């Protein structure tokens, strides 16, 4: 037996649903990652990276190639997000990560990119059935997750709205795919997303309302 086979072994059964270790552990770490994101902790990115690595096994066992691809994407974006937050260009005055609402241009790019990406990935999944047995919802979650993580890396409040839209499809898809723990965690995600959205929204408004330092006038003490 491979040392990693235990990841796809059954952890327990609840309400007729078989819960795998990979599904449970990966999503539990993902839940922690979302909570860290709400707190604007840089450790959200290593947690997302680890969650993605473990969930690759879960989605592979459920024969959801699209889900595997999504987690590989999560791993890559987690590395990029870590770099974005460690560069210090998005720090607020108190040293935490600065958050803000996206500009209309940024919103347009996010929405347009998500729509085009979903159409492209959905067409690919439909053309190659082995990649996903449920191509369009899988493509929507695949691209929506990428959009949410990119928005998070840039400190945009819209990150939370993107996760809300992913959850709407993610919950029923996870249950229908036999990944019951993923479905339950998505429900908890929803509560965290609403809480995080409120926190980031209020912080962005406080940052906007904060008085800006006035330039010193020659001959007048600052």
C-alpha positions in Angstrom: 0.0 0.0 0.0 1.2 3.5 -0.9 2.0 5.7 2.0 -0.6 8.2 0.7 -3.4 5.7 0.1 -4.9 6.5 3.5 -5.9 9.9 2.1 -8.6 8.3 0.0 -9.6 5.8 2.6 -12.9 6.2 4.4 -12.7 8.2 7.6 -16.3 7.6 8.7 -19.9 7.3 7.5 -22.6 9.9 8.3 -26.2 9.9 7.1 -25.3 7.3 4.5 -22.4 9.5 3.1 -18.9 8.0 3.1 -16.4 10.7 4.2 -12.9 10.3 2.9 -9.8 11.5 4.8 -8.7 13.6 1.8 -12.0 15.3 1.5 -12.2 16.0 5.3 -8.6 17.1 5.9 -8.3 19.2 2.7 -11.5 21.1 3.2 -10.9 21.6 6.9 -7.5 23.3 6.0 -9.4 25.2 3.3 -11.8 26.5 5.9 -8.9 27.6 8.1 -7.4 29.3 5.0 -10.6 31.3 4.5 -10.7 32.4 8.1 -7.1 33.5 7.8 -8.0 35.4 4.7 -10.8 37.2 6.6 -8.2 38.2 9.2 -5.9 39.3 6.4 -3.2 36.9 7.6 -0.5 36.1 5.1 -0.7 32.5 6.4 -3.9 32.1 4.3 -1.8 31.4 1.3 0.3 28.4 2.7 -3.0 27.0 4.1 -4.6 27.3 0.6 -1.6 25.7 -0.9 -1.7 22.7 1.5 -5.5 22.4 1.1 -5.1 22.3 -2.7 -2.4 19.5 -2.5 -4.6 17.3 -0.4 -7.8 18.0 -2.3 -6.2 16.8 -5.6 -6.4 13.3 -4.1 -10.1 13.8 -3.2 -11.2 15.0 -6.6 -9.1 12.4 -8.4 -10.8 9.6 -6.4 -14.2 11.1 -7.4 -13.1 11.2 -11.0 -13.6 14.9 -11.2 -10.7 15.9 -13.5 -12.0 19.5 -13.5 -11.8 19.5 -9.7 -8.2 18.3 -9.9 -7.4 21.0 -12.4 -9.0 23.6 -10.1 -6.9 22.5 -7.1 -3.7 22.6 -9.2 -4.8 26.1 -10.1 -5.4 26.9 -6.4 -1.8 25.7 -5.7 -0.3 28.0 -8.3 -2.4 31.1 -7.4 -1.6 30.5 -3.7 2.1 30.9 -4.5 1.4 34.0 -6.5 -0.9 35.4 -3.7 1.8 34.8 -1.1 4.3 36.8 -3.2 1.7 39.6 -3.7 1.1 40.0 0.1 4.8 39.6 1.1 5.9 42.4 -1.3 4.3 44.9 1.1 2.9 47.1 -1.7 -0.7 46.6 -0.3 -0.1 47.4 3.4 -2.4 49.7 5.3 -1.0 52.2 7.8 -1.4 49.7 10.7 0.8 47.2 8.9 -2.1 44.9 7.9 -3.1 44.1 4.3 -5.0 47.0 2.8 -8.4 46.2 1.3 -10.5 48.2 -1.1 -13.3 47.9 -3.6 -12.3 47.3 -7.2 -12.5 50.0 -9.8 -15.1 49.6 -12.5 -12.3 48.6 -14.9 -11.1 45.9 -12.5 -14.7 44.6 -12.1 -15.2 44.5 -15.8 -12.0 42.6 -16.3 -13.0 40.1 -13.5 -16.5 39.6 -14.9 -15.4 39.4 -18.5 -12.5 37.1 -17.7 -14.7 34.8 -15.6 -17.4 34.6 -18.4 -14.9 33.9 -21.2 -13.0 31.5 -19.0 -16.1 29.6 -18.0 -17.2 29.3 -21.7 -13.8 28.1 -22.7 -13.3 25.6 -19.9 -16.9 24.4 -20.2 -16.5 23.8 -23.9 -13.2 21.9 -23.2 -14.9 19.7 -20.5 -17.8 19.0 -22.9 -15.5 18.1 -25.7 -13.5 15.8 -23.5 -16.0 13.9 -21.3 -13.2 12.2 -19.3 -12.3 15.6 -17.8 -15.6 16.1 -16.1 -18.9 14.3 -15.8 -20.7 17.6 -15.1 -18.8 20.1 -17.4 -20.6 23.4 -17.0 -20.9 23.6 -13.2 -17.4 22.2 -12.9 -16.1 24.9 -15.3 -18.0 27.6 -13.4 -16.4 26.6 -10.1 -13.0 26.2 -11.7 -12.9 29.7 -13.2 -14.8 31.3 -10.3 -12.3 30.0 -7.8 -9.5 31.5 -9.9 -11.3 34.9 -10.1 -11.9 34.9 -6.3 -8.3 34.1 -5.5 -7.0 36.8 -7.9 -9.3 39.3 -6.2 -8.1 38.2 -2.8 -4.5 38.6 -3.8 -5.2 42.2 -4.9 -7.0 42.9 -1.6 -10.4 43.5 -3.3 -13.6 43.3 -1.4 -15.2 41.7 -4.5 -13.2 38.6 -3.5 -16.0 37.7 -1.1 -18.8 38.2 -3.7 -16.9 35.8 -6.0 -16.9 33.2 -3.3 -20.6 33.6 -2.7 -21.3 32.9 -6.3 -19.0 29.9 -6.3 -20.8 28.5 -3.2 -24.2 28.7 -4.9 -23.0 26.0 -7.4 -20.4 24.3 -5.3 -22.7 23.0 -2.5 -25.1 20.9 -4.7 -22.2 19.8 -7.0 -20.2 18.5 -4.0 -23.1 16.5 -2.6 -24.0 15.0 -6.0 -20.4 14.0 -6.5 -20.2 12.0 -3.3 -18.0 14.5 -1.6 -20.3 15.1 1.3 -17.7 16.8 3.6 -17.0 19.3 0.8 -20.7 20.1 0.6 -20.9 20.7 4.4 -17.8 22.8 4.4 -19.1 24.9 1.6 -22.1 25.7 3.8 -19.7 26.8 6.6 -17.8 28.8 3.9 -21.0 30.7 3.3 -21.2 31.9 6.9 -17.5 32.8 6.9 -17.8 34.6 3.5 -20.7 36.8 4.8 -18.7 37.6 8.0 -15.5 38.3 6.0 -17.4 40.4 3.5 -18.8 42.6 6.3 -15.3 43.1 7.8 -13.5 43.9 4.6 -16.4 46.2 3.5 -16.2 48.2 6.7 -12.4 48.4 6.6 -12.5 49.7 3.0 -15.0 52.4 4.0 -12.8 53.4 7.0 -9.7 53.6 4.7 -11.6 55.8 2.2 -12.9 58.1 5.0 -9.5 58.5 6.7 -8.1 62.0 6.4 -5.3 62.3 4.0 -2.1 64.1 5.2 -1.9 67.7 3.8 1.3 68.8 2.1 3.4 71.2 4.1 3.3 74.9 3.1 6.6 76.6 2.8 7.3 78.7 5.9 4.5 77.1 7.9 5.4 74.4 10.5 4.0 71.0 9.5 
